[in-house]
Amino acid sequence: VITGGDLRQLHVAAGDGWMLAACLAWSFYSVASKRYAAHIPPMQFARWTVLVGTLALVVAAAWLEASGPALAHASLGAHAILAYMGVCGGYLAYVFWLRGVQAIGPDKAAIAFNLVPVFTLLVNLLLGQIPDASQVAGMVAVLAGVLVFNRWLRWPATPRQRAV
């Protein structure tokens, strides 16, 4: 998908390292949240996660804005999008993710996380953006992988916890 079906277009960029670091951090976060925070109600854990993350992001934003206050000149629509991303992409995503990790475990949740690009593609369809052949092929590959892990590989039974 990244290369548009042409492997000669594959190259390593600085952002690739950042994405790898993000994936590793997310993996450790998911495993640690199951192991060390299972006794904490998901909403409480999400609140603290978002609070600490917000404080870190405020520091990063202040540092980035020091080079030029772009946000001060942003439109009302841009501010609305930022608020939406903070609530939906930040807080609600963490709440739902933590509930899922606590209910099914980090191993199964990691498989479900592979569906993020599939849902992104589907939302793009709703917005009128038609995927190209490589994106459709990527979606089929992801769905096939999730199906293989959930259908043919037998997971040991995980005791289910009641939702809080």
NUTOR-648997 format. One record per atom (N, C-alpha, C): residue number from 1; residue in three letters; atom name; x, y, z. Coordinates in steps of 0.2 Angstrom, whole numbers, plus 2048, in hexadecimal, padded with zeros to 3 digits. Each point is the difference from the previous one (the first is absolute). Last residue first. Example, Ala and Ser with C-alpha at 12.3 -4.5 7.8 and 13.67 -1.06 7.14 Angstrom:
2
(atom 2 "SER" "N" (840 7F5 823))
(atom 2 "SER" "CA" (804 806 801))
(atom 2 "SER" "C" (7FC 805 803))
(atom 1 "ALA" "N" (802 7E4 800))
(atom 1 "ALA" "CA" (7FC 806 800))
(atom 1 "ALA" "C" (804 806 800))
//
This chain:
164
(atom 164 "VAL" "N" (7A9 7F6 8A6))
(atom 164 "VAL" "CA" (7FF 804 805))
(atom 164 "VAL" "C" (7FB 806 7FE))
(atom 163 "ALA" "N" (803 7E5 7F7))
(atom 163 "ALA" "CA" (801 807 7FF))
(atom 163 "ALA" "C" (7FE 805 806))
(atom 162 "ARG" "N" (808 7E6 803))
(atom 162 "ARG" "CA" (7FA 804 7FF))
(atom 162 "ARG" "C" (802 807 7FE))
(atom 161 "GLN" "N" (810 7EB 7FA))
(atom 161 "GLN" "CA" (7FE 805 806))
(atom 161 "GLN" "C" (7FA 804 7FE))
(atom 160 "ARG" "N" (80B 7E7 7F8))
(atom 160 "ARG" "CA" (7FD 806 7FE))
(atom 160 "ARG" "C" (7FE 804 806))
(atom 159 "PRO" "N" (813 7EC 7FA))
(atom 159 "PRO" "CA" (7FB 802 804))
(atom 159 "PRO" "C" (7FD 807 7FF))
(atom 158 "THR" "N" (80C 7F0 7EE))
(atom 158 "THR" "CA" (801 806 804))
(atom 158 "THR" "C" (7FA 801 804))
(atom 157 "ALA" "N" (80A 7EA 7F1))
(atom 157 "ALA" "CA" (7FB 804 802))
(atom 157 "ALA" "C" (802 805 805))
(atom 156 "PRO" "N" (80F 7F9 7EC))
(atom 156 "PRO" "CA" (7FE 7FD 806))
(atom 156 "PRO" "C" (7FB 804 803))
(atom 155 "TRP" "N" (803 7FE 7E6))
(atom 155 "TRP" "CA" (802 804 805))
(atom 155 "TRP" "C" (7FE 7FD 807))
(atom 154 "ARG" "N" (805 7F7 7E5))
(atom 154 "ARG" "CA" (7FB 800 806))
(atom 154 "ARG" "C" (803 804 806))
(atom 153 "LEU" "N" (801 802 7E4))
(atom 153 "LEU" "CA" (805 7FF 806))
(atom 153 "LEU" "C" (7FB 800 806))
(atom 152 "TRP" "N" (7F6 802 7EC))
(atom 152 "TRP" "CA" (803 7FA 800))
(atom 152 "TRP" "C" (805 7FF 805))
(atom 151 "ARG" "N" (7F1 814 7FF))
(atom 151 "ARG" "CA" (7FC 7FA 7FD))
(atom 151 "ARG" "C" (804 7F9 801))
(atom 150 "ASN" "N" (809 817 805))
(atom 150 "ASN" "CA" (7FA 7FF 804))
(atom 150 "ASN" "C" (7FC 7F9 7FF))
(atom 149 "PHE" "N" (815 807 7F4))
(atom 149 "PHE" "CA" (801 800 807))
(atom 149 "PHE" "C" (7FA 7FF 804))
(atom 148 "VAL" "N" (7FD 802 7E9))
(atom 148 "VAL" "CA" (805 7FA 801))
(atom 148 "VAL" "C" (801 800 808))
(atom 147 "LEU" "N" (7F4 813 7F8))
(atom 147 "LEU" "CA" (7FC 7FA 800))
(atom 147 "LEU" "C" (804 7FA 802))
(atom 146 "VAL" "N" (80B 814 7FE))
(atom 146 "VAL" "CA" (7FC 800 806))
(atom 146 "VAL" "C" (7FC 7FA 800))
(atom 145 "GLY" "N" (80D 803 7ED))
(atom 145 "GLY" "CA" (804 7FF 806))
(atom 145 "GLY" "C" (7FC 7FF 806))
(atom 144 "ALA" "N" (7F5 807 7EC))
(atom 144 "ALA" "CA" (802 7F9 800))
(atom 144 "ALA" "C" (804 7FE 806))
(atom 143 "LEU" "N" (7FA 816 7FD))
(atom 143 "LEU" "CA" (7FA 7FC 802))
(atom 143 "LEU" "C" (802 7F9 800))
(atom 142 "VAL" "N" (811 80E 7F9))
(atom 142 "VAL" "CA" (7FF 801 807))
(atom 142 "VAL" "C" (7FA 7FC 802))
(atom 141 "ALA" "N" (804 800 7E9))
(atom 141 "ALA" "CA" (805 7FD 804))
(atom 141 "ALA" "C" (7FF 801 807))
(atom 140 "VAL" "N" (7F2 80C 7F2))
(atom 140 "VAL" "CA" (7FE 7F8 800))
(atom 140 "VAL" "C" (806 7FC 804))
(atom 139 "MET" "N" (803 817 7FE))
(atom 139 "MET" "CA" (7FA 7FF 804))
(atom 139 "MET" "C" (7FF 7F9 800))
(atom 138 "GLY" "N" (811 807 7F1))
(atom 138 "GLY" "CA" (802 800 807))
(atom 138 "GLY" "C" (7FA 7FF 805))
(atom 137 "ALA" "N" (7FB 802 7E9))
(atom 137 "ALA" "CA" (804 7F9 802))
(atom 137 "ALA" "C" (802 800 807))
(atom 136 "VAL" "N" (7F6 814 7F9))
(atom 136 "VAL" "CA" (7FB 7FA 800))
(atom 136 "VAL" "C" (803 7FA 802))
(atom 135 "GLN" "N" (80E 812 7FC))
(atom 135 "GLN" "CA" (7FC 801 806))
(atom 135 "GLN" "C" (7FB 7FA 801))
(atom 134 "SER" "N" (80C 801 7EB))
(atom 134 "SER" "CA" (804 7FE 806))
(atom 134 "SER" "C" (7FD 801 807))
(atom 133 "ALA" "N" (7F4 807 7EC))
(atom 133 "ALA" "CA" (800 7F9 801))
(atom 133 "ALA" "C" (805 7FE 805))
(atom 132 "ASP" "N" (7F5 817 804))
(atom 132 "ASP" "CA" (803 7FD 7FA))
(atom 132 "ASP" "C" (801 7F9 801))
(atom 131 "PRO" "N" (7EC 810 80B))
(atom 131 "PRO" "CA" (806 7FD 801))
(atom 131 "PRO" "C" (803 7FE 7FA))
(atom 130 "ILE" "N" (7EF 815 804))
(atom 130 "ILE" "CA" (800 7F9 7FD))
(atom 130 "ILE" "C" (807 7FD 801))
(atom 129 "GLN" "N" (7F1 814 80D))
(atom 129 "GLN" "CA" (806 7FE 7FD))
(atom 129 "GLN" "C" (800 7F9 7FE))
(atom 128 "GLY" "N" (7EE 80C 80C))
(atom 128 "GLY" "CA" (800 801 7F8))
(atom 128 "GLY" "C" (807 7FE 7FD))
(atom 127 "LEU" "N" (7F8 7FE 818))
(atom 127 "LEU" "CA" (801 807 7FE))
(atom 127 "LEU" "C" (801 801 7F8))
(atom 126 "LEU" "N" (7FC 7EB 80A))
(atom 126 "LEU" "CA" (7FA 804 801))
(atom 126 "LEU" "C" (801 807 7FF))
(atom 125 "LEU" "N" (812 7F1 7FC))
(atom 125 "LEU" "CA" (7FB 7FF 7FC))
(atom 125 "LEU" "C" (7FA 804 801))
(atom 124 "ASN" "N" (811 801 810))
(atom 124 "ASN" "CA" (802 804 7F9))
(atom 124 "ASN" "C" (7FB 7FE 7FB))
(atom 123 "VAL" "N" (7FE 7F4 813))
(atom 123 "VAL" "CA" (7FE 807 802))
(atom 123 "VAL" "C" (801 804 7FA))
(atom 122 "LEU" "N" (808 7EA 7FF))
(atom 122 "LEU" "CA" (7F8 800 7FF))
(atom 122 "LEU" "C" (7FE 807 802))
(atom 121 "LEU" "N" (817 7FC 802))
(atom 121 "LEU" "CA" (7FE 800 7F9))
(atom 121 "LEU" "C" (7F8 800 7FF))
(atom 120 "THR" "N" (809 7FF 816))
(atom 120 "THR" "CA" (802 806 7FD))
(atom 120 "THR" "C" (7FE 801 7F8))
(atom 119 "PHE" "N" (7FD 7EC 80C))
(atom 119 "PHE" "CA" (7FB 805 802))
(atom 119 "PHE" "C" (801 806 7FD))
(atom 118 "VAL" "N" (810 7F0 7FD))
(atom 118 "VAL" "CA" (7FA 7FE 7FD))
(atom 118 "VAL" "C" (7FB 805 801))
(atom 117 "PRO" "N" (814 802 80B))
(atom 117 "PRO" "CA" (801 802 7F9))
(atom 117 "PRO" "C" (7F9 7FF 7FC))
(atom 116 "VAL" "N" (801 7F8 817))
(atom 116 "VAL" "CA" (800 807 800))
(atom 116 "VAL" "C" (801 803 7F8))
(atom 115 "LEU" "N" (801 7E8 809))
(atom 115 "LEU" "CA" (7FA 803 7FC))
(atom 115 "LEU" "C" (800 807 800))
(atom 114 "ASN" "N" (810 7F4 80C))
(atom 114 "ASN" "CA" (802 800 7F9))
(atom 114 "ASN" "C" (7FA 802 7FC))
(atom 113 "PHE" "N" (7FE 7FD 818))
(atom 113 "PHE" "CA" (803 806 7FE))
(atom 113 "PHE" "C" (802 801 7F8))
(atom 112 "ALA" "N" (7F8 7EB 80B))
(atom 112 "ALA" "CA" (7FB 805 7FE))
(atom 112 "ALA" "C" (803 807 7FE))
(atom 111 "ILE" "N" (80F 7F0 808))
(atom 111 "ILE" "CA" (7FD 7FD 7FA))
(atom 111 "ILE" "C" (7FB 805 7FD))
(atom 110 "ALA" "N" (808 804 815))
(atom 110 "ALA" "CA" (805 802 7FB))
(atom 110 "ALA" "C" (7FE 7FE 7F9))
(atom 109 "ALA" "N" (7F3 7F9 813))
(atom 109 "ALA" "CA" (7FF 808 7FE))
(atom 109 "ALA" "C" (805 802 7FB))
(atom 108 "LYS" "N" (802 7EA 809))
(atom 108 "LYS" "CA" (7FB 801 7FC))
(atom 108 "LYS" "C" (7FE 807 7FE))
(atom 107 "ASP" "N" (812 7FD 80F))
(atom 107 "ASP" "CA" (801 7FC 7FA))
(atom 107 "ASP" "C" (7FB 800 7FB))
(atom 106 "PRO" "N" (7FE 80B 816))
(atom 106 "PRO" "CA" (803 803 7FB))
(atom 106 "PRO" "C" (802 7FC 7FA))
(atom 105 "GLY" "N" (7E9 7FC 80F))
(atom 105 "GLY" "CA" (807 7FF 800))
(atom 105 "GLY" "C" (804 804 7FB))
(atom 104 "ILE" "N" (7E8 7FF 805))
(atom 104 "ILE" "CA" (802 7FB 7FC))
(atom 104 "ILE" "C" (808 7FF 801))
(atom 103 "ALA" "N" (7F4 810 80D))
(atom 103 "ALA" "CA" (7FB 7FB 7FF))
(atom 103 "ALA" "C" (802 7FA 7FC))
(atom 102 "GLN" "N" (80D 814 805))
(atom 102 "GLN" "CA" (7FF 7FD 806))
(atom 102 "GLN" "C" (7FB 7FA 7FF))
(atom 101 "VAL" "N" (806 80D 7EE))
(atom 101 "VAL" "CA" (806 7FC 802))
(atom 101 "VAL" "C" (7FE 7FD 807))
(atom 100 "GLY" "N" (7EF 80E 7F6))
(atom 100 "GLY" "CA" (801 7FA 7FC))
(atom 100 "GLY" "C" (806 7FC 803))
(atom 99 "ARG" "N" (7FB 814 80A))
(atom 99 "ARG" "CA" (7FB 7FB 802))
(atom 99 "ARG" "C" (801 7FA 7FC))
(atom 98 "LEU" "N" (80F 811 7FB))
(atom 98 "LEU" "CA" (801 7FD 807))
(atom 98 "LEU" "C" (7FB 7FB 802))
(atom 97 "TRP" "N" (7FD 80D 7EC))
(atom 97 "TRP" "CA" (805 7FB 7FF))
(atom 97 "TRP" "C" (802 7FD 807))
(atom 96 "PHE" "N" (7EF 810 7FF))
(atom 96 "PHE" "CA" (7FE 7FA 7FC))
(atom 96 "PHE" "C" (806 7FB 800))
(atom 95 "VAL" "N" (805 815 80A))
(atom 95 "VAL" "CA" (7FA 7FD 804))
(atom 95 "VAL" "C" (7FF 7F9 7FC))
(atom 94 "TYR" "N" (80E 80E 7F5))
(atom 94 "TYR" "CA" (803 7FD 805))
(atom 94 "TYR" "C" (7FB 7FC 805))
(atom 93 "ALA" "N" (7F8 80D 7EE))
(atom 93 "ALA" "CA" (804 7FB 7FD))
(atom 93 "ALA" "C" (803 7FC 806))
(atom 92 "LEU" "N" (7F5 814 805))
(atom 92 "LEU" "CA" (7FB 7FA 7FF))
(atom 92 "LEU" "C" (804 7FA 7FD))
(atom 91 "TYR" "N" (80D 814 805))
(atom 91 "TYR" "CA" (7FD 7FD 805))
(atom 91 "TYR" "C" (7FB 7FA 7FF))
(atom 90 "GLY" "N" (80C 80A 7ED))
(atom 90 "GLY" "CA" (804 7FF 806))
(atom 90 "GLY" "C" (7FC 7FC 805))
(atom 89 "GLY" "N" (7F7 805 7EB))
(atom 89 "GLY" "CA" (806 7FD 7FF))
(atom 89 "GLY" "C" (805 7FF 806))
(atom 88 "CYS" "N" (7EB 80C 802))
(atom 88 "CYS" "CA" (7FF 7F9 7FD))
(atom 88 "CYS" "C" (806 7FC 7FF))
(atom 87 "VAL" "N" (802 816 80A))
(atom 87 "VAL" "CA" (7FB 7FC 804))
(atom 87 "VAL" "C" (7FF 7F9 7FD))
(atom 86 "GLY" "N" (810 80F 7F6))
(atom 86 "GLY" "CA" (801 7FF 807))
(atom 86 "GLY" "C" (7FB 7FB 803))
(atom 85 "MET" "N" (7FC 807 7EA))
(atom 85 "MET" "CA" (806 7FB 800))
(atom 85 "MET" "C" (802 7FF 808))
(atom 84 "TYR" "N" (7F0 811 7FC))
(atom 84 "TYR" "CA" (7FD 7F9 7FE))
(atom 84 "TYR" "C" (805 7FB 801))
(atom 83 "ALA" "N" (807 816 803))
(atom 83 "ALA" "CA" (7FC 7FE 805))
(atom 83 "ALA" "C" (7FD 7F9 7FF))
(atom 82 "LEU" "N" (80C 80A 7EE))
(atom 82 "LEU" "CA" (805 7FE 806))
(atom 82 "LEU" "C" (7FC 7FE 806))
(atom 81 "ILE" "N" (7F4 808 7EE))
(atom 81 "ILE" "CA" (802 7FA 7FE))
(atom 81 "ILE" "C" (805 7FD 806))
(atom 80 "ALA" "N" (7F7 816 802))
(atom 80 "ALA" "CA" (7FB 7FB 801))
(atom 80 "ALA" "C" (803 7F9 7FE))
(atom 79 "HIS" "N" (80D 812 7FC))
(atom 79 "HIS" "CA" (800 7FF 808))
(atom 79 "HIS" "C" (7FB 7FB 801))
(atom 78 "ALA" "N" (802 807 7EA))
(atom 78 "ALA" "CA" (806 7FC 802))
(atom 78 "ALA" "C" (800 7FF 807))
(atom 77 "GLY" "N" (7EF 80D 7F8))
(atom 77 "GLY" "CA" (7FF 7F9 7FD))
(atom 77 "GLY" "C" (806 7FC 802))
(atom 76 "LEU" "N" (801 817 804))
(atom 76 "LEU" "CA" (7FB 7FD 805))
(atom 76 "LEU" "C" (7FF 7F8 7FE))
(atom 75 "SER" "N" (817 80B 7F7))
(atom 75 "SER" "CA" (7F9 801 800))
(atom 75 "SER" "C" (7FC 7FD 805))
(atom 74 "ALA" "N" (81A 808 803))
(atom 74 "ALA" "CA" (7FC 7FB 7FD))
(atom 74 "ALA" "C" (7F9 802 800))
(atom 73 "HIS" "N" (814 80B 80A))
(atom 73 "HIS" "CA" (7FD 803 7FA))
(atom 73 "HIS" "C" (7FB 7FA 7FC))
(atom 72 "ALA" "N" (80C 7FB 815))
(atom 72 "ALA" "CA" (7FC 807 801))
(atom 72 "ALA" "C" (7FD 802 7FA))
(atom 71 "LEU" "N" (80E 7ED 7FE))
(atom 71 "LEU" "CA" (7F9 7FF 803))
(atom 71 "LEU" "C" (7FC 806 802))
(atom 70 "ALA" "N" (817 800 7F8))
(atom 70 "ALA" "CA" (7FC 7FF 7FB))
(atom 70 "ALA" "C" (7F9 7FF 802))
(atom 69 "PRO" "N" (817 80B 809))
(atom 69 "PRO" "CA" (7FA 7FE 803))
(atom 69 "PRO" "C" (7FA 7FF 7FA))
(atom 68 "GLY" "N" (81C 7FD 802))
(atom 68 "GLY" "CA" (7FB 804 7FC))
(atom 68 "GLY" "C" (7F9 7FE 802))
(atom 67 "SER" "N" (814 7F7 80B))
(atom 67 "SER" "CA" (803 802 7F9))
(atom 67 "SER" "C" (7FB 804 7FC))
(atom 66 "ALA" "N" (7F9 7F7 815))
(atom 66 "ALA" "CA" (805 805 801))
(atom 66 "ALA" "C" (803 803 7FA))
(atom 65 "GLU" "N" (7F0 7ED 802))
(atom 65 "GLU" "CA" (7FE 807 7FE))
(atom 65 "GLU" "C" (805 806 801))
(atom 64 "LEU" "N" (806 7E9 806))
(atom 64 "LEU" "CA" (7FF 801 7F8))
(atom 64 "LEU" "C" (7FD 807 7FF))
(atom 63 "TRP" "N" (802 7FA 816))
(atom 63 "TRP" "CA" (807 800 7FD))
(atom 63 "TRP" "C" (7FF 801 7F9))
(atom 62 "ALA" "N" (7ED 7FE 80C))
(atom 62 "ALA" "CA" (803 806 802))
(atom 62 "ALA" "C" (807 801 7FD))
(atom 61 "ALA" "N" (7F4 7EB 7FD))
(atom 61 "ALA" "CA" (7FD 805 7FC))
(atom 61 "ALA" "C" (803 807 802))
(atom 60 "ALA" "N" (807 7EE 80D))
(atom 60 "ALA" "CA" (803 7FF 7F9))
(atom 60 "ALA" "C" (7FD 806 7FB))
(atom 59 "VAL" "N" (7F8 7FF 817))
(atom 59 "VAL" "CA" (807 802 800))
(atom 59 "VAL" "C" (803 7FF 7F8))
(atom 58 "VAL" "N" (7EA 7F9 803))
(atom 58 "VAL" "CA" (800 807 801))
(atom 58 "VAL" "C" (808 802 800))
(atom 57 "LEU" "N" (7FC 7E9 7FF))
(atom 57 "LEU" "CA" (7FF 803 7FA))
(atom 57 "LEU" "C" (800 808 801))
(atom 56 "ALA" "N" (802 7F3 813))
(atom 56 "ALA" "CA" (806 7FF 7FC))
(atom 56 "ALA" "C" (7FF 803 7F9))
(atom 55 "LEU" "N" (7EE 800 80F))
(atom 55 "LEU" "CA" (805 804 803))
(atom 55 "LEU" "C" (806 800 7FB))
(atom 54 "THR" "N" (7EF 7F2 7FB))
(atom 54 "THR" "CA" (7FE 807 7FE))
(atom 54 "THR" "C" (805 804 803))
(atom 53 "GLY" "N" (801 7EA 805))
(atom 53 "GLY" "CA" (802 801 7F9))
(atom 53 "GLY" "C" (7FF 807 7FE))
(atom 52 "VAL" "N" (7F9 7F9 816))
(atom 52 "VAL" "CA" (808 800 7FF))
(atom 52 "VAL" "C" (802 802 7F9))
(atom 51 "LEU" "N" (7E9 7FE 803))
(atom 51 "LEU" "CA" (802 805 804))
(atom 51 "LEU" "C" (808 801 7FF))
(atom 50 "VAL" "N" (7F5 7ED 7F7))
(atom 50 "VAL" "CA" (7FF 806 7FC))
(atom 50 "VAL" "C" (803 806 804))
(atom 49 "THR" "N" (800 7EC 80B))
(atom 49 "THR" "CA" (804 800 7FA))
(atom 49 "THR" "C" (800 806 7FC))
(atom 48 "TRP" "N" (7F2 7FE 813))
(atom 48 "TRP" "CA" (807 801 802))
(atom 48 "TRP" "C" (805 800 7FA))
(atom 47 "ARG" "N" (7E9 7FA 7FC))
(atom 47 "ARG" "CA" (800 807 802))
(atom 47 "ARG" "C" (808 802 802))
(atom 46 "ALA" "N" (7FB 7EA 7FB))
(atom 46 "ALA" "CA" (800 804 7FA))
(atom 46 "ALA" "C" (800 807 802))
(atom 45 "PHE" "N" (7FE 7F1 811))
(atom 45 "PHE" "CA" (807 7FF 7FD))
(atom 45 "PHE" "C" (800 804 7FA))
(atom 44 "GLN" "N" (7EB 800 80B))
(atom 44 "GLN" "CA" (805 803 804))
(atom 44 "GLN" "C" (807 800 7FD))
(atom 43 "MET" "N" (7EF 7F4 7F5))
(atom 43 "MET" "CA" (7FF 807 800))
(atom 43 "MET" "C" (805 804 804))
(atom 42 "PRO" "N" (800 7E8 801))
(atom 42 "PRO" "CA" (803 803 7F9))
(atom 42 "PRO" "C" (7FF 807 800))
(atom 41 "PRO" "N" (804 7F4 818))
(atom 41 "PRO" "CA" (7FA 801 7FB))
(atom 41 "PRO" "C" (802 803 7FA))
(atom 40 "ILE" "N" (811 7F2 80E))
(atom 40 "ILE" "CA" (7FE 807 800))
(atom 40 "ILE" "C" (7FA 800 7FB))
(atom 39 "HIS" "N" (80D 7EC 804))
(atom 39 "HIS" "CA" (7FC 802 806))
(atom 39 "HIS" "C" (7FD 807 800))
(atom 38 "ALA" "N" (810 7F8 7EF))
(atom 38 "ALA" "CA" (7F9 7FC 800))
(atom 38 "ALA" "C" (7FC 802 805))
(atom 37 "ALA" "N" (817 808 7FA))
(atom 37 "ALA" "CA" (7FA 804 802))
(atom 37 "ALA" "C" (7F9 7FD 7FF))
(atom 36 "TYR" "N" (817 7F6 7FC))
(atom 36 "TYR" "CA" (800 804 806))
(atom 36 "TYR" "C" (7FA 804 802))
(atom 35 "ARG" "N" (802 7F0 7ED))
(atom 35 "ARG" "CA" (803 7FD 806))
(atom 35 "ARG" "C" (800 804 806))
(atom 34 "LYS" "N" (7F6 808 7EB))
(atom 34 "LYS" "CA" (7FD 7FA 802))
(atom 34 "LYS" "C" (803 7FD 807))
(atom 33 "SER" "N" (80A 813 7F6))
(atom 33 "SER" "CA" (7F9 802 803))
(atom 33 "SER" "C" (7FC 7FA 802))
(atom 32 "ALA" "N" (816 7FD 7F6))
(atom 32 "ALA" "CA" (800 803 807))
(atom 32 "ALA" "C" (7F9 801 802))
(atom 31 "VAL" "N" (802 7FA 7EA))
(atom 31 "VAL" "CA" (801 7FA 804))
(atom 31 "VAL" "C" (801 802 807))
(atom 30 "SER" "N" (7FC 811 7F0))
(atom 30 "SER" "CA" (7FA 7FB 800))
(atom 30 "SER" "C" (802 7FA 805))
(atom 29 "TYR" "N" (811 811 7FD))
(atom 29 "TYR" "CA" (7FA 803 803))
(atom 29 "TYR" "C" (7FA 7FB 801))
(atom 28 "PHE" "N" (813 7FA 7F3))
(atom 28 "PHE" "CA" (801 800 807))
(atom 28 "PHE" "C" (7FB 802 804))
(atom 27 "SER" "N" (7FD 802 7E9))
(atom 27 "SER" "CA" (800 7F9 802))
(atom 27 "SER" "C" (802 7FF 807))
(atom 26 "TRP" "N" (801 815 7F6))
(atom 26 "TRP" "CA" (7F9 7FE 801))
(atom 26 "TRP" "C" (800 7F9 802))
(atom 25 "ALA" "N" (815 809 7FC))
(atom 25 "ALA" "CA" (7FD 803 806))
(atom 25 "ALA" "C" (7F9 7FE 801))
(atom 24 "LEU" "N" (80B 7F9 7EC))
(atom 24 "LEU" "CA" (803 7FC 806))
(atom 24 "LEU" "C" (7FD 803 806))
(atom 23 "CYS" "N" (7F9 80A 7EC))
(atom 23 "CYS" "CA" (7FD 7F9 801))
(atom 23 "CYS" "C" (803 7FD 806))
(atom 22 "ALA" "N" (809 815 7FB))
(atom 22 "ALA" "CA" (7F9 801 802))
(atom 22 "ALA" "C" (7FD 7F9 801))
(atom 21 "ALA" "N" (815 801 7F7))
(atom 21 "ALA" "CA" (801 802 807))
(atom 21 "ALA" "C" (7F8 800 803))
(atom 20 "LEU" "N" (802 7FD 7E9))
(atom 20 "LEU" "CA" (803 7FA 803))
(atom 20 "LEU" "C" (800 801 808))
(atom 19 "MET" "N" (7FB 813 7F2))
(atom 19 "MET" "CA" (7FB 7FB 800))
(atom 19 "MET" "C" (801 7FA 804))
(atom 18 "TRP" "N" (811 810 7FD))
(atom 18 "TRP" "CA" (7FC 802 805))
(atom 18 "TRP" "C" (7FA 7FB 800))
(atom 17 "GLY" "N" (80F 7FC 7F0))
(atom 17 "GLY" "CA" (803 7FE 806))
(atom 17 "GLY" "C" (7FC 803 806))
(atom 16 "ASP" "N" (7FA 805 7EA))
(atom 16 "ASP" "CA" (7FF 7F9 801))
(atom 16 "ASP" "C" (803 7FE 807))
(atom 15 "GLY" "N" (802 816 7F7))
(atom 15 "GLY" "CA" (7FA 7FF 803))
(atom 15 "GLY" "C" (7FF 7F8 801))
(atom 14 "ALA" "N" (812 808 7F4))
(atom 14 "ALA" "CA" (801 802 807))
(atom 14 "ALA" "C" (7FA 7FE 804))
(atom 13 "ALA" "N" (803 7F2 7EA))
(atom 13 "ALA" "CA" (800 807 801))
(atom 13 "ALA" "C" (801 801 808))
(atom 12 "VAL" "N" (804 7ED 7EB))
(atom 12 "VAL" "CA" (800 801 807))
(atom 12 "VAL" "C" (800 808 801))
(atom 11 "HIS" "N" (7F7 7F2 7EA))
(atom 11 "HIS" "CA" (806 803 803))
(atom 11 "HIS" "C" (7FE 801 807))
(atom 10 "LEU" "N" (7F5 7F4 7E8))
(atom 10 "LEU" "CA" (801 800 807))
(atom 10 "LEU" "C" (806 803 802))
(atom 9 "GLN" "N" (7F7 7FD 7E9))
(atom 9 "GLN" "CA" (7FF 806 803))
(atom 9 "GLN" "C" (801 800 808))
(atom 8 "ARG" "N" (801 7ED 7F2))
(atom 8 "ARG" "CA" (806 804 7FE))
(atom 8 "ARG" "C" (7FF 807 803))
(atom 7 "LEU" "N" (7EF 7EF 801))
(atom 7 "LEU" "CA" (805 800 805))
(atom 7 "LEU" "C" (806 804 7FF))
(atom 6 "ASP" "N" (7E6 802 7F9))
(atom 6 "ASP" "CA" (807 800 7FD))
(atom 6 "ASP" "C" (805 800 805))
(atom 5 "GLY" "N" (7E8 802 805))
(atom 5 "GLY" "CA" (801 7F9 7FC))
(atom 5 "GLY" "C" (807 800 7FC))
(atom 4 "GLY" "N" (7FA 812 80F))
(atom 4 "GLY" "CA" (7FB 800 7FA))
(atom 4 "GLY" "C" (801 7FA 7FC))
(atom 3 "THR" "N" (80B 805 815))
(atom 3 "THR" "CA" (804 801 7FA))
(atom 3 "THR" "C" (7FB 801 7FA))
(atom 2 "ILE" "N" (7F8 7FC 816))
(atom 2 "ILE" "CA" (804 806 801))
(atom 2 "ILE" "C" (803 802 7F9))
(atom 1 "VAL" "N" (7F3 7EC 802))
(atom 1 "VAL" "CA" (7FC 806 800))
(atom 1 "VAL" "C" (804 806 800))
//
